[in-house]
Amino acid sequence: MRTVLVTGTGGAGRTTVAAATALAAAREGRRTLLLTADRDGTPETLLGIGALRPAPGRTAERLPWSVPVEVTPGLWAARIVTDHWFRDELTALQERGRGVLDMLGAAPLDGEELTALPGMESFALLRALRTARAAPPGAGWDLLVVDMPPAPETIGVLALPGQLRRYLRRLLPAERQAARALRPMLAQLAGVPMPAQKLYETAERWERELAAVQGVIESEATTVALVVDPGPLADRALRTARAGLALHGCRVEAVIANRLLPTGTADPWLAALSGQQQTALKELYEQGAPDVPVRELPHLGRDPQGVGDQPAPGTEGAEGPRPAAEAARPAGLAALAGAVGAPQPRPDRPAADPWTVEDRLADDGVLLWRLPLPGADRDALALVRRGDELIVTVGPFHRVLPLPSALRRCTVSGAGLRDGWLQVRFTPDPDLWPKRP
């Protein structure tokens, strides 16, 4: 199953672009699910449907989204319902631990009194990605389009599985888990209690779930569409977002320049705004990579409502037809769907291994670790070597990368940022590097 994550700058029209992308795919005959984390009624208004609500009786499934509503043939829409998912998960957890609660004399919480804690939206969204991808072939969808939060929040969500897996490995290392069979004997020898078996089992279950979610995020079949509203700040925001996504192994498939005003207007105020957009659009093209197209979507003059091809309201009126240029303006979500196009059923190119190590020992005496960071600013880049890990900071984003085995026996001898690639040079440590006979 293909997955497209639609994110971008705040207020750029991410939900509209996500809906148009899903509609374009459905019109090509692909079973498409549009998932939105938007809590207001914008998705329903765009699609012309009733409220997306969780249905009763779904507690046993514990799905993190509402019942999908068929919008048009081939297109379903659903909302990620964090409150209901959190309530179902915590209620199920209480059921599993009922014996312990009874022993402690604790009264379980009723579902009606539970409220989702801050940050649960991120976990519900990740669970939705995992659940949708886990559907067996033929039983799910061909394409999942996810209306994500703004880019900085999206990058934080996508980074979460890798960060949590690292914390688990630090708290419960594999070698410590391997000693579980010796736990009773070790407890007697050490004279201190050892972690309970259930702790290890829970950690293993979390590791499997987190690894599965991270696999979805870093899969070749998962791509990101970045939506921007061309303006003075669009270039910097796009650079920051692209660098953060690349740092966490996410591939950008397209940049969507949304709400472009018509050019050539006689209105000086509108002409100034249009000129500003065209200047920003030129910068987007200049900084874009050859394999990341920029797609232009027109400003409709209003928010689209419904998926049909109906003309803009007021095209015909008491005064007669509206001016030709205004009447010809694309109308409705269908017009945007035609402009944005449907994602490729499969990525048009395989995802290359982003963390390649180039052997230059014969020529330069170094190993070169190349990490793609398109859009990164040299002044906002920081590197720290900590044991067998390299801590990379790009602006507000941060990732701890485990070093490949060969590089662990080397020292960092330099680094540079060139053409969107971070190149870190490693020199073999004579005390650790295998000696030739």
Buried (B, 14 or more C-beta within 10 A) or exposed (E): BBBBBBBBBEEBBBBBBBBBBBBBBBBBEBBBBBBBBBEEEBBBBBBBBEEBEBEEEBBEEBBBBBBBBEBBEBBBBBBBBBBBBBBBBBBEEBEEBEEEBEEEEEEBEEEEEBEBEEEBBBBBBBBBBBBBBEEEEEEBBBBBBBBBBBBBBBBBBBBBBBBBBBEBBEEBEEEEBEEBEEBEEEEEEEEEEBBEEEBBEEBEEBBEBBEBBBEBBBBEBBBBBBBBBBBEEBBBBBBBBBBBBBBBBBBBBBBBBBBBBBEEBEEEEEBEBBEBBEBBBEBBEEBBBEEBEBBBBBBBBEEBBBBEEEBBEEBEEEEEEBEEEEBEBBBBBBBBBBBBBBBEEEBEEEBEEBBEBEEEEEEEEBBBBBBBBBBBBEEBBEEEBEEEBBEBBBBEBBBEBBBBEBBBBBEBBEBEBEEBBBBBBBBBEEEEEEEEE
